[in-house]
């Protein structure tokens, strides 16, 4: 269950296609943007001391993808590695700072 905090504006959920073919195309096209959204939502959760954060929802579906606090660092680690591998160094530092906050 997601703990709602009064007077805090939660980030918008990223709406993903529910069809598999559409999903593959979407992820290929928007992978970096999706990762940036994950980082932003984890940052929001850390700043607001949340134990879980909603990340994505699926079009025409009640399902929501969430990340629990214990998985924040693992997700950030994978995103950081992707950014380094793709030489997107300007995106690495914010991820590293968030990871430091978790230690």
NORNOR-V19772 format. One line per field, one symbol per residue. phi: phi as a letter, one per 40 degrees, with the letter a starting at -180 (. if undefined). psi: psi as a letter, one per 40 degrees, with the letter a starting at -180 (. if undefined). burial: 1 if it has 9 or more other ideal C-beta (glycine too) atoms within 8 Angstrom, else 0. A space follows every 10 residues. Layout:
# NORNOR-V19772
phi = ???
psi = ???
burial = ???
This chain:
# NORNOR-V19772
phi = .cccbcgbcc cccccbcccd cccdcccccb dcccccccdc ccddcccbfc cabcbbbbdf accbcbbcdc bdcccccccd cdccdcfbcc ccddcccccc ccc
psi = hhhhhiehhi iiihhiiehd dddddddddf dddddddddd dddddddefi eihhdiihhf ieihhihide eddddddddd dddddefgde eddddddddd de.
burial = 0000000000 0011010100 0110011000 0001111111 1111110001 0111111100 0001011000 0100111011 0111000100 1101110110 010
